[in-house]
Amino acid sequence: KKIILLSERLIEGVEEEGLNLARLYIPGLSRYYIKRLVREGYADEKCLRGLREEELAKVLPERLVKRIQKRIKEDKDDQEAKKQKLIAKDKKLENCHPKLETCNLSPEILPSLLKTKNSKLKTVLQIDQHRPDRIIFLGKKIEVTSTEFSLIYFLAQHNNQVMSYDTLLDELWKDEKDVIYRRVNYHVFNIKKAILKTIGETKTNIERIKKILVVVPGRGIMLNLMDNELIINRQHAPAPAS
């Protein structure tokens, strides 16, 4: 665990106290602002969640305050959506398999049965927020750069929505001047290339990737996946052993 923490500190360039904030991967939340938050006693997402906008604005610029509040709202909405999906899935299983309720199966066996029944629902893309060095596509690890990870992570947060080039540039390269649309397409191309290199550059795979990571000419980029094909893990890495 200590080695993992050390490597993360080297990658993010922050002290151990600021790692939880760095793992949020909010565009523009640089080492400088992370240090300011830690210095004020706001060392993780839980602390930020309890802050009012006025309090946060005393430490960070308005654009960062907006992004942090947006992320917290998205996390909350995601958790609620997952909760509702589980409730809906449980009800569906009860309707489809009424006999399971009366067959006196043990708690250990029942989840395995349900999991087997739903095994056809295959995850296409998995993104782990605490692993910005890779994504998982069809069960295979794909190495990506930090910028490519930020791009695919942002698209995944807005799955099935065309994100305009201006929005992407504003989110990922806010502090840079004279950034052009070609920069976005360059990173999209690299992501596709890395995926195909791993899963095989066949005609079928090329067409599939083209339909999943969609470039809409003159408009922007869209990640096109079903809800059950996409997993975004926002769980933090485990705390270091004392």
C-alpha positions, 0 to 999 in steps of 0.5 A: 500500500505504501508503494502504491501511495508513493507512486500516486504521489509522484504521478499527481505531484501532491503530498499524501494529505492531498491524494484524495482530492487529486483522485477526484480528477477535476480539470483545473484542480491543480497542486496549488489549489489542492494545497490551499484546500488541505491547508484550510482543512478540506482534505477529501470529497466528504469535507467538500460536500458539506461546504457552502458555495460561499465558503468554498469561494474563499479558497478557490476561484469561481470556475473551480467551485462550480466544477466541484459542486457539479461533480458532487451533484453528479456523484450523488445522482449516480448513487441514487440512480444505481440504488433505483436500478438495483431496486428495479432489478430486484423487482424484475427478478421477483416477477421473473423468478417467483419460485426463488422466493419459496425454494428456501435457498441460502443467502450464499447460493441465491446471489450466485444464481441471480448473477449467472442468470444475468451473465449475458449483460457484458460490460464494455467499458470500465473506468476506475477513477483511482487508476488514471493510467488505464481503462478496461475495455471488454475485460482487457486493460488499455493503457492511456495517458492522463489526458486521454483518461480525463477525456474518456472519463468526462465523456463517460460521465455524459454517456450518449450525449454529444459533447461539443469541442468547446465544452471539451476544451474548456473542461480539459484545457481551461488554462491553455490558450490557443488550443484547437479542436484538432487536439481533441481529435488527436487524443480520441484517435490515440484512445481508439488506437490503443484499444484496437492494439489490444483487442485486435485491429480487425474490420469488425472491431474498427467498426465497433469502436467507431460506433462507440467513440463517435466523432460528430463532424463539426459538433464534437465527440460522443461516447455511445454505450448502453447503461449496463455496458458502462461502469464508472468506479469512483471509489477511493483507494484504501487508506494507508496502514498505520 
